[in-house]
Amino acid sequence: MSNPITKRFDFIYFFDVQDGNPNGDPDAGNLPRVDAETGMGLVTDVCLKRKIRNYVQIAKGHVPGQKIFVRSKEFSGIETVLNREIRLGYEAIGIDLNNAKASDGKPRKNKGAAQGEEIEKGRQAMCKDYFDIRAFGAVMSTGPNAGQVRGPIQMTFARSLENVVAFEHALTVSAARMEEKDYEDQVGIQGRKYTIPYGLYMTHGFVSAHLAAQTGFSEEDLALFWEALQNMFEHDRSAARGLMSARRLVVFEHATALGNKPAYELFERVKAERASDLQKPARDFSDYRITLDGQEIKQFKTVVSV
């Protein structure tokens, strides 16, 4: 691994969905998330981080230095138990948490749990092994206890540029499952599916060099993060999510760790406006025009030195 990044980064990321549900709300029957006051669509930062984790897991595999701490069984095929991952991390660095004495020679207060200097050693080992801990941080103070990590990458909820309307579709079943029940009772309308005809979403992100120094988040990690933003939807296809695509990424690279300008001033330089008839609902990315300082952005990634 290379040295941690030494510059601050701020970024704006655009993605869209067509005839799909980008982030269902389990508290609302899996309806697409919306701002109740404005009708703007929402996608949580947790949802986006899940897709980033999945991409890294596929692209790099579960190897030391590129592991994913919060793995998805859907992609890994195994059940992830976080306390087990922490315990294995301690075993890898030769710390026996079942020993009656801690590595500093003091009596162990709780069998199977780290204490004193062991916690910092465990935290450093977990940061070294797991990409998502270095990037997003993690709470590892349960069970074996490897402390807590605040990640250098923070993202806001993504918000659609215009209000969205969720369409409800009836789902029918044409095959019965159970032999002991009547066939006619098991076929027909059995559920609902919700989709958004089209929505262009925008999220803001921040990369802290100071927190990167604590976790070891490197230039290689940052390059992998940008790569994940560009490609993660290509490996996250499902009938429920419809057609989701990464559209534009504008990265503001500061000259120092502290940064040269407030993030809001930089974000205001990026505009996303309708390029087509405002009287018609947007149904495609071509209905919008994204500009930086008045110039249309046509490539996926644009890096601006601040």
One Martini backbone bead per residue (centre of mass of N, CA, C, O) as a GRO file, in nm:
protein
  306
    1MET     BB    1   0.098   0.035   0.019
    2SER     BB    2   0.059   0.351   0.013
    3ASN     BB    3   0.037   0.651   0.097
    4PRO     BB    4  -0.149   0.874   0.210
    5ILE     BB    5  -0.333   1.115   0.142
    6THR     BB    6  -0.278   1.495   0.109
    7LYS     BB    7  -0.564   1.568  -0.009
    8ARG     BB    8  -0.845   1.734  -0.081
    9PHE     BB    9  -1.188   1.626  -0.162
   10ASP     BB   10  -1.452   1.711  -0.391
   11PHE     BB   11  -1.786   1.588  -0.499
   12ILE     BB   12  -1.990   1.509  -0.790
   13TYR     BB   13  -2.271   1.280  -0.845
   14PHE     BB   14  -2.421   1.118  -1.130
   15PHE     BB   15  -2.739   0.944  -1.159
   16ASP     BB   16  -2.967   0.698  -1.304
   17VAL     BB   17  -3.320   0.606  -1.362
   18GLN     BB   18  -3.509   0.343  -1.543
   19ASP     BB   19  -3.763   0.169  -1.459
   20GLY     BB   20  -3.712   0.198  -1.130
   21ASN     BB   21  -3.573   0.116  -0.795
   22PRO     BB   22  -3.310   0.261  -0.627
   23ASN     BB   23  -3.459   0.291  -0.313
   24GLY     BB   24  -3.617   0.125  -0.097
   25ASP     BB   25  -3.874   0.146   0.161
   26PRO     BB   26  -3.948  -0.064   0.426
   27ASP     BB   27  -4.157   0.150   0.570
   28ALA     BB   28  -4.315   0.169   0.254
   29GLY     BB   29  -4.333  -0.100   0.083
   30ASN     BB   30  -4.081  -0.023  -0.113
   31LEU     BB   31  -4.083   0.251  -0.184
   32PRO     BB   32  -3.960   0.506  -0.311
   33ARG     BB   33  -3.768   0.747  -0.207
   34VAL     BB   34  -3.895   1.054  -0.053
   35ASP     BB   35  -3.971   1.383  -0.033
   36ALA     BB   36  -4.261   1.484   0.113
   37GLU     BB   37  -4.248   1.801   0.031
   38THR     BB   38  -4.124   1.773  -0.289
   39GLY     BB   39  -4.080   1.474  -0.438
   40MET     BB   40  -3.799   1.398  -0.416
   41GLY     BB   41  -3.565   1.182  -0.471
   42LEU     BB   42  -3.404   0.913  -0.278
   43VAL     BB   43  -3.061   0.817  -0.182
   44THR     BB   44  -2.866   0.662   0.018
   45ASP     BB   45  -2.548   0.632   0.130
   46VAL     BB   46  -2.566   0.332   0.204
   47CYS     BB   47  -2.646   0.231  -0.076
   48LEU     BB   48  -2.390   0.329  -0.225
   49LYS     BB   49  -2.182   0.178  -0.047
   50ARG     BB   50  -2.280  -0.104  -0.116
   51LYS     BB   51  -2.198  -0.090  -0.419
   52ILE     BB   52  -1.902  -0.038  -0.371
   53ARG     BB   53  -1.839  -0.291  -0.212
   54ASN     BB   54  -1.927  -0.492  -0.432
   55TYR     BB   55  -1.722  -0.408  -0.644
   56VAL     BB   56  -1.462  -0.461  -0.484
   57GLN     BB   57  -1.523  -0.759  -0.431
   58ILE     BB   58  -1.513  -0.835  -0.734
   59ALA     BB   59  -1.244  -0.695  -0.836
   60LYS     BB   60  -1.045  -0.806  -0.578
   61GLY     BB   61  -1.130  -0.963  -0.358
   62HIS     BB   62  -1.058  -1.155  -0.056
   63VAL     BB   63  -0.788  -0.973   0.015
   64PRO     BB   64  -0.535  -0.845   0.150
   65GLY     BB   65  -0.622  -0.490   0.149
   66GLN     BB   66  -0.929  -0.568  -0.009
   67LYS     BB   67  -1.131  -0.605   0.189
   68ILE     BB   68  -1.466  -0.666   0.318
   69PHE     BB   69  -1.639  -0.619   0.601
   70VAL     BB   70  -1.931  -0.550   0.469
   71ARG     BB   71  -2.062  -0.812   0.344
   72SER     BB   72  -2.231  -0.975   0.082
   73LYS     BB   73  -2.392  -1.268   0.032
   74GLU     BB   74  -2.471  -1.229  -0.267
   75PHE     BB   75  -2.147  -1.211  -0.346
   76SER     BB   76  -1.993  -1.422  -0.141
   77GLY     BB   77  -2.177  -1.672  -0.009
   78ILE     BB   78  -2.149  -1.557   0.285
   79GLU     BB   79  -2.160  -1.510   0.621
   80THR     BB   80  -2.137  -1.213   0.805
   81VAL     BB   81  -1.933  -1.173   1.104
   82LEU     BB   82  -1.790  -0.918   1.259
   83ASN     BB   83  -1.657  -1.043   1.515
   84ARG     BB   84  -1.499  -1.254   1.354
   85GLU     BB   85  -1.327  -1.059   1.190
   86ILE     BB   86  -1.186  -0.936   1.435
   87ARG     BB   87  -1.065  -1.195   1.552
   88LEU     BB   88  -0.898  -1.266   1.297
   89GLY     BB   89  -0.728  -1.010   1.311
   90TYR     BB   90  -0.583  -1.084   1.576
   91GLU     BB   91  -0.465  -1.354   1.482
   92ALA     BB   92  -0.286  -1.232   1.249
   93ILE     BB   93  -0.112  -1.058   1.489
   94GLY     BB   94  -0.082  -1.249   1.756
   95ILE     BB   95  -0.350  -1.212   1.937
   96ASP     BB   96  -0.463  -1.351   2.244
   97LEU     BB   97  -0.788  -1.320   2.378
   98ASN     BB   98  -0.770  -1.591   2.582
   99ASN     BB   99  -0.569  -1.477   2.748
  100ALA     BB  100  -0.524  -1.385   3.076
  101LYS     BB  101  -0.315  -1.203   2.932
  102ALA     BB  102  -0.216  -0.938   2.802
  103SER     BB  103   0.032  -0.808   2.597
  104ASP     BB  104   0.110  -0.607   2.856
  105GLY     BB  105   0.058  -0.813   3.123
  106LYS     BB  106  -0.226  -0.772   3.193
  107PRO     BB  107  -0.511  -0.850   3.310
  108ARG     BB  108  -0.791  -0.987   3.178
  109LYS     BB  109  -1.114  -0.881   3.197
  110ASN     BB  110  -1.213  -1.002   2.905
  111LYS     BB  111  -1.276  -1.269   2.744
  112GLY     BB  112  -1.212  -1.200   2.398
  113ALA     BB  113  -1.103  -0.905   2.474
  114ALA     BB  114  -0.968  -0.620   2.420
  115GLN     BB  115  -0.692  -0.411   2.552
  116GLY     BB  116  -0.555  -0.129   2.538
  117GLU     BB  117  -0.311  -0.155   2.298
  118GLU     BB  118  -0.468  -0.368   2.130
  119ILE     BB  119  -0.681  -0.189   1.997
  120GLU     BB  120  -0.491  -0.028   1.811
  121LYS     BB  121  -0.376  -0.273   1.665
  122GLY     BB  122  -0.649  -0.370   1.555
  123ARG     BB  123  -0.726  -0.117   1.399
  124GLN     BB  124  -0.482  -0.117   1.208
  125ALA     BB  125  -0.531  -0.400   1.087
  126MET     BB  126  -0.812  -0.343   0.969
  127CYS     BB  127  -0.731  -0.110   0.785
  128LYS     BB  128  -0.523  -0.270   0.615
  129ASP     BB  129  -0.733  -0.504   0.511
  130TYR     BB  130  -0.984  -0.288   0.473
  131PHE     BB  131  -1.130  -0.082   0.255
  132ASP     BB  132  -1.399   0.020   0.400
  133ILE     BB  133  -1.255   0.121   0.653
  134ARG     BB  134  -1.066   0.326   0.520
  135ALA     BB  135  -1.309   0.484   0.380
  136PHE     BB  136  -1.581   0.466   0.601
  137GLY     BB  137  -1.548   0.301   0.834
  138ALA     BB  138  -1.605   0.172   1.185
  139VAL     BB  139  -1.770  -0.039   1.422
  140MET     BB  140  -1.543  -0.233   1.661
  141SER     BB  141  -1.651  -0.239   1.987
  142THR     BB  142  -1.733  -0.524   1.965
  143GLY     BB  143  -1.642  -0.781   2.131
  144PRO     BB  144  -1.312  -0.785   2.066
  145ASN     BB  145  -1.229  -0.499   2.000
  146ALA     BB  146  -1.126  -0.228   1.756
  147GLY     BB  147  -1.293   0.004   1.777
  148GLN     BB  148  -1.300   0.318   1.599
  149VAL     BB  149  -1.383   0.449   1.262
  150ARG     BB  150  -1.327   0.735   1.067
  151GLY     BB  151  -1.394   0.813   0.755
  152PRO     BB  152  -1.288   1.004   0.472
  153ILE     BB  153  -1.564   0.917   0.340
  154GLN     BB  154  -1.835   1.133   0.251
  155MET     BB  155  -2.198   1.116   0.200
  156THR     BB  156  -2.482   1.203   0.065
  157PHE     BB  157  -2.773   1.218  -0.025
  158ALA     BB  158  -2.952   1.149  -0.293
  159ARG     BB  159  -3.102   1.378  -0.538
  160SER     BB  160  -3.336   1.472  -0.732
  161LEU     BB  161  -3.398   1.725  -0.965
  162GLU     BB  162  -3.685   1.604  -0.962
  163ASN     BB  163  -3.977   1.500  -0.929
  164VAL     BB  164  -4.129   1.189  -0.839
  165VAL     BB  165  -4.314   0.901  -0.972
  166ALA     BB  166  -4.476   0.624  -0.855
  167PHE     BB  167  -4.530   0.317  -0.995
  168GLU     BB  168  -4.786   0.067  -1.006
  169HIS     BB  169  -4.746  -0.296  -1.021
  170ALA     BB  170  -4.879  -0.583  -1.107
  171LEU     BB  171  -4.837  -0.923  -0.996
  172THR     BB  172  -4.810  -1.242  -1.150
  173VAL     BB  173  -4.896  -1.588  -1.111
  174SER     BB  174  -4.848  -1.910  -1.308
  175ALA     BB  175  -4.743  -2.086  -1.056
  176ALA     BB  176  -4.746  -2.334  -0.840
  177ARG     BB  177  -4.620  -2.472  -0.522
  178MET     BB  178  -4.850  -2.632  -0.372
  179GLU     BB  179  -5.011  -2.940  -0.357
  180GLU     BB  180  -5.234  -2.891  -0.114
  181LYS     BB  181  -5.331  -2.666  -0.306
  182ASP     BB  182  -5.503  -2.481  -0.501
  183TYR     BB  183  -5.429  -2.348  -0.798
  184GLU     BB  184  -5.621  -2.091  -0.806
  185ASP     BB  185  -5.500  -1.983  -0.521
  186GLN     BB  186  -5.184  -1.941  -0.659
  187VAL     BB  187  -5.285  -1.750  -0.878
  188GLY     BB  188  -5.215  -1.439  -0.996
  189ILE     BB  189  -5.243  -1.181  -0.796
  190GLN     BB  190  -4.947  -1.126  -0.556
  191GLY     BB  191  -4.844  -0.819  -0.617
  192ARG     BB  192  -4.600  -0.545  -0.606
  193LYS     BB  193  -4.455  -0.280  -0.815
  194TYR     BB  194  -4.202  -0.018  -0.810
  195THR     BB  195  -4.156   0.276  -1.021
  196ILE     BB  196  -3.946   0.494  -1.206
  197PRO     BB  197  -3.930   0.631  -1.504
  198TYR     BB  198  -3.744   0.895  -1.414
  199GLY     BB  199  -3.406   0.977  -1.271
  200LEU     BB  200  -3.189   1.236  -1.161
  201TYR     BB  201  -2.903   1.213  -0.957
  202MET     BB  202  -2.746   1.382  -0.664
  203THR     BB  203  -2.421   1.381  -0.507
  204HIS     BB  204  -2.216   1.449  -0.225
  205GLY     BB  205  -1.855   1.465  -0.160
  206PHE     BB  206  -1.588   1.367   0.082
  207VAL     BB  207  -1.221   1.401   0.128
  208SER     BB  208  -1.005   1.332   0.397
  209ALA     BB  209  -0.672   1.360   0.480
  210HIS     BB  210  -0.677   1.331   0.789
  211LEU     BB  211  -0.834   1.058   0.797
  212ALA     BB  212  -0.646   0.905   0.602
  213ALA     BB  213  -0.402   0.901   0.799
  214GLN     BB  214  -0.552   0.705   1.005
  215THR     BB  215  -0.630   0.463   0.781
  216GLY     BB  216  -0.454   0.460   0.495
  217PHE     BB  217  -0.568   0.618   0.264
  218SER     BB  218  -0.499   0.597  -0.076
  219GLU     BB  219  -0.445   0.647  -0.405
  220GLU     BB  220  -0.544   0.362  -0.480
  221ASP     BB  221  -0.812   0.383  -0.330
  222LEU     BB  222  -0.920   0.629  -0.482
  223ALA     BB  223  -0.917   0.500  -0.765
  224LEU     BB  224  -1.117   0.273  -0.683
  225PHE     BB  225  -1.351   0.457  -0.611
  226TRP     BB  226  -1.392   0.586  -0.888
  227GLU     BB  227  -1.435   0.317  -1.033
  228ALA     BB  228  -1.690   0.235  -0.877
  229LEU     BB  229  -1.871   0.474  -0.964
  230GLN     BB  230  -1.863   0.389  -1.271
  231ASN     BB  231  -1.930   0.045  -1.232
  232MET     BB  232  -2.145  -0.056  -1.013
  233PHE     BB  233  -2.411  -0.088  -1.192
  234GLU     BB  234  -2.304  -0.328  -1.379
  235HIS     BB  235  -2.317  -0.523  -1.089
  236ASP     BB  236  -2.650  -0.435  -1.005
  237ARG     BB  237  -2.860  -0.607  -1.137
  238SER     BB  238  -3.226  -0.570  -1.159
  239ALA     BB  239  -3.560  -0.563  -1.194
  240ALA     BB  240  -3.612  -0.342  -0.973
  241ARG     BB  241  -3.383  -0.120  -1.084
  242GLY     BB  242  -3.343  -0.135  -1.371
  243LEU     BB  243  -3.188   0.147  -1.523
  244MET     BB  244  -2.862   0.206  -1.413
  245SER     BB  245  -2.642   0.506  -1.427
  246ALA     BB  246  -2.344   0.647  -1.477
  247ARG     BB  247  -2.263   0.991  -1.567
  248ARG     BB  248  -2.120   1.198  -1.346
  249LEU     BB  249  -1.784   1.332  -1.240
  250VAL     BB  250  -1.686   1.585  -1.005
  251VAL     BB  251  -1.352   1.685  -0.917
  252PHE     BB  252  -1.209   1.849  -0.636
  253GLU     BB  253  -0.866   1.946  -0.614
  254HIS     BB  254  -0.667   2.015  -0.374
  255ALA     BB  255  -0.349   2.134  -0.252
  256THR     BB  256  -0.451   2.052   0.035
  257ALA     BB  257  -0.577   1.930   0.328
  258LEU     BB  258  -0.758   2.187   0.394
  259GLY     BB  259  -0.788   2.364   0.157
  260ASN     BB  260  -0.914   2.651  -0.055
  261LYS     BB  261  -1.233   2.593  -0.040
  262PRO     BB  262  -1.546   2.579  -0.012
  263ALA     BB  263  -1.764   2.346  -0.116
  264TYR     BB  264  -2.007   2.524  -0.205
  265GLU     BB  265  -1.851   2.690  -0.419
  266LEU     BB  266  -1.787   2.448  -0.601
  267PHE     BB  267  -2.076   2.334  -0.646
  268GLU     BB  268  -2.188   2.600  -0.788
  269ARG     BB  269  -2.031   2.537  -1.067
  270VAL     BB  270  -2.253   2.318  -1.085
  271LYS     BB  271  -2.494   2.236  -1.342
  272ALA     BB  272  -2.842   2.114  -1.361
  273GLU     BB  273  -3.033   2.116  -1.662
  274ARG     BB  274  -3.269   2.161  -1.880
  275ALA     BB  275  -3.269   2.079  -2.245
  276SER     BB  276  -3.571   2.056  -2.258
  277ASP     BB  277  -3.894   2.045  -2.230
  278LEU     BB  278  -4.051   2.149  -1.936
  279GLN     BB  279  -4.348   2.027  -1.999
  280LYS     BB  280  -4.190   1.763  -1.992
  281PRO     BB  281  -4.103   1.476  -1.883
  282ALA     BB  282  -3.838   1.315  -1.792
  283ARG     BB  283  -3.668   1.017  -1.984
  284ASP     BB  284  -3.362   1.127  -2.014
  285PHE     BB  285  -3.040   1.237  -2.007
  286SER     BB  286  -3.082   1.434  -2.260
  287ASP     BB  287  -3.274   1.633  -2.086
  288TYR     BB  288  -2.987   1.720  -1.985
  289ARG     BB  289  -2.749   1.974  -1.852
  290ILE     BB  290  -2.404   1.963  -1.766
  291THR     BB  291  -2.211   2.209  -1.589
  292LEU     BB  292  -1.889   2.395  -1.593
  293ASP     BB  293  -1.870   2.712  -1.600
  294GLY     BB  294  -2.086   2.680  -1.860
  295GLN     BB  295  -1.968   2.399  -1.945
  296GLU     BB  296  -2.016   2.118  -2.093
  297ILE     BB  297  -2.031   1.786  -1.981
  298LYS     BB  298  -1.918   1.472  -2.155
  299GLN     BB  299  -1.763   1.329  -1.950
  300PHE     BB  300  -1.751   1.150  -1.671
  301LYS     BB  301  -1.462   1.266  -1.574
  302THR     BB  302  -1.379   1.558  -1.370
  303VAL     BB  303  -1.086   1.749  -1.297
  304VAL     BB  304  -1.033   2.007  -1.045
  305SER     BB  305  -0.826   2.256  -0.965
  306VAL     BB  306  -0.794   2.464  -0.654
   0.00000   0.00000   0.00000
